[in-house]
Amino acid sequence: MKLGIGSYTFTWAVGVPGHPPKEPLTAEGLLLKAAKLGVKVVQFADNLPLASLSSEERARLANLARSHGLSIEIGTRGIRDSGHLLDYLEIAREFGAPFVRVVVDSAGHEPTPEEVVERLRLVVPEFHRAGVKLAIENHDRFPAQLLAGLVEALGVADVGICLDTVNSFGALEGPEVVVRTLAPYTLNLHVKDFTIRRVQSQMGFIIEGCPAGQGRLNVPWLLGQLRTAGRDVNAILELWMPWEGSLEATIEREGHWAEESVRYLRQWIPE
């Protein structure tokens, strides 16, 4: 297992809809942040899409990654267009990435479980021939047992799970259920710590992000569950950074959280 960062480690710096930074974090900038933090893996997801770069720009990015000893992981969103997934398969091959992480939902398209299987079956043979897997993220809508069923239906040799530690609250499931259910299928881990607190009126709760090690996520237990399941996968730090009153302050604190989180996670993930 190696520790890494991704484009959702620095979500505000990359750019959140409605809050564009004056100088958004670029793909090259993310690599340089990884090098500065001393991690060895960088995951580019749908908020910093590598398909928007030219082939020449991606080649330069790959060279920069190699010069810093960094491995690249690839992610995207949406399964409505098979061509889109196959484009990302080619990008994964360019960077030597072992999988393409995919969020099945996209704007205007929330497929049923049956449609997920139907659409992914169209591209799985191409992924198989390329030696690249699909990693479905538990993004929020489907419960863990259903996601496990999708993987089984598509074939565990070619499809697995990108396991996020917080997203499944959207499906009314916490880490204990999600990790135990999906650990055997996990190809990649998103380490995202969180807090839960009541609103001031006491009528409701707020789930918010926090630096790794400062919230409710039991990281040693999480990693132990993956080891027990025989999964040696990379761990990508992600952050749910709350708004800090201004974009500049939010981006600055996001950077501090990344540093604190990497320091904490190094106790458990030394590589």
N, C-alpha and C positions, 0 to 999 in steps of 0.2 A: 504494500500500500504506500502510495506517495501522496503528499499534501499538495494541493494546488489552489489557484484562484480562478475566477471566471468573470465574464462580463456582468454577471449578477452579484459579484462582490462589490462592484463600484457602479451600481445602477444609476444613482443620481449623477455621477460624473460622466457616464456614457450618455445619459439623457432620458428623462421621464417625460411622456407626453404632457404638454402644457408647461413644462419647465426646462426649456432648452438651455444648456450651459453656453456661456460665451465661447468657450473653447472645449468642445466635447472630447472626452477621452477616446482616442483612436485605438485601432487594433495594435499598432506598434507601441503606443503608450501603455496598453495593458501588459504587453510582454515586458516592457521595461519595469513596470511596477512589480511583476512577478520576480524578475531578477533581483530587484532591490529587496524584496521581502525574503528572498532565499528559497522560494518554492520551485518545483521542477515541472509543474503541469499548469497549463492554461486552457480553459474551456471557453470557446466562443459560442454564445447562444444566440437566440433570435433577436435580442436587443442590440447586437453588434454583428450583423449578418455578413459572413465572409463571401456570400454570393454577390454582394454589392460591390466587391472589389474585382478589378480586372485580373486575368490570369497572371499578368506581369506583377501586379501588386501582391498577389498571393505568393508568388515565387519569392519576392523580396521578404515577405513576412516569414516564410518558411526558413529562409537563410538567416534572418535575424534570430529566430527561435533556436536554430542549430548553434549559432554563435554563442548563445547564452546557456546551452545545454537544456533547453526547454522542450517538453513534449506538448503537442497540440491535440485537444479534443474538440469535437465538432457537435454543434447542436442547432436545431431549427424548430419551427412551429408549423403545424398544419399538415394534413394528409389528404386533402381533397384532390390535389394535383399530383399524380404519380411522377410527372416530369420534375416537379420541385424536389421530391425525395431523391430521385436519381441524380439530379444536379448535386445534391449534398453528398451522395455516395461518391461522386467523382472528386469533390472537394476533400472528403475524408481520405481518398486514395492519394491525393496530392500531398497531404500532410502526414500520411502514414498513421491516421487515426484508426483505432480498432473498432469504433462504433459511431453511429450518429444518434445522438439523443434527440428525441422528438416529443413535443407536446401535441397531442392529437387534436386539440381544439384550436380554432383560429377564428378571426373575425367573421361572423355570419355563418359559421359551420361548427356545430357540436355533434359529431357523429354518434350514433348508437353503438353499443358494443359489437353488434353484428356488422355494422358498416366498417368499424375499425378493422375487424378481421378481413372483411372482403377487400378493402382498399390496400391493406398492407400485404395481403397475399399476392397482389399484382407485382410488388417490387421485391419481395423476399428472395426469389430465385436469383435476381441480379446481385443483391447483397451477398448471398451465399457464394456465388461465383467469385466475387471480389474479396471474400474473406473478411467482410465488414459486417458487424451486427447492428441491429436496431435496438435502441434502449428507450422504452416508453416511460416517460416520467409520470409519477403519480401526482398529477397537477392539482386536482382538487375535486373533480366531479365523480369519479368512479371509486367505489370502495376497494380495499386491498384485495379481497378475495376475488372480485370480478377481474381486476388487473392480472392476478395470477392465472385466471382462466383464459384470458386473452393470450398470454404468453404460451400457455400449454397448447392452445388451439393453433397458434402460428408456428410452434416448434421451438423448444428451448435451445436448440443448436444455433439458431439464427436471431432470436429475439429474446430480450431480457428487460430489466427494469432499471431506470435511473431513479434511485431511491432518495426522495426528499424528506427531510425529517419534520416538516411543518405543513406542507401543502394539504395533506389529507384531513386537516381539521375542517376543510371545506366539505368533506364527505362524512363529517361527524366521527372521525377516527383519529386517535392520538398515536404517538410514536410506538407505544407498546404493541398495539395491534398491528400497525403497518409494518414495523420492522420484522416482527416475528413471522408475518405472513409472506413478506416479499424478499426477505434476506436471501433465500435460496435461489432467487432469480436475478439478483442484483449484479449489474455490470458497472455501475458507477454510483457514487454517493455524493449527495449534496448535504453538507453539514451546515445547518442553519439553527442557531439557538434562539430561544424565545422566552418571553414572560407572559403571564396571564394575570390580569388584575381587574377588579371590579371598577366600573365607572363610578363617578362621584355620587350619583343618585342611588347606587347599589343595585340598580335595575339593569343588569347586563355586565358583560365582560369585554375586555379588550385584549387581543393577542397581538403582541408587538415583538419585533426583533430586538436583539441585544448582542454584544460581543460574545463569541464562543467562550463557554465556561462561566458565564455570568447569569445564566437563565435556568430553565427547567430541563434542558436536554442533558441526559446522562451520557456523556461521551464515552467513558470507559465501557459502560453497558452496551451501547450502540456498537462499538467496534468489536466487543466480545461476541455479540450476536452474529455479526458477519463472519467472524473467524469460526464460530461453531458451525455455521452453514457452509463453511469451506470457500468463502468468497474473499479473495485478495484483490480489492478494487481500489482505484484512486479516490481520494476524498477531496471534493471541491468545496471550499468555503464560499457560502453565500450569506448575504446580509439583508435583513429587512430593516433598513434605516429609517426611523421616523423623521418627519419634517422638523427642522430646527429653527423655523422662523424666517429664514432666508435661504436661497439656493446655495450661496457661498458657504454659509455656516454648515449646512447639511452636507455638502461635499467634503468640507474639511473634517467634520466629525466622522464621516464614512471612512475616510482614510485612516483616522486614528483607530476606529473599530477594527479595520483590517489588520493593522499592526498588532493590536492587543489579541485578536483572535488567533493569528498565526503563532504568536508567542505561547499562548495557552495550548494550542493543538500540538505543538512540538513535543509536549510531554508524552503524548500518546502516539504521535505519528512522526518519528524522527527523520524519515526520508523527505 
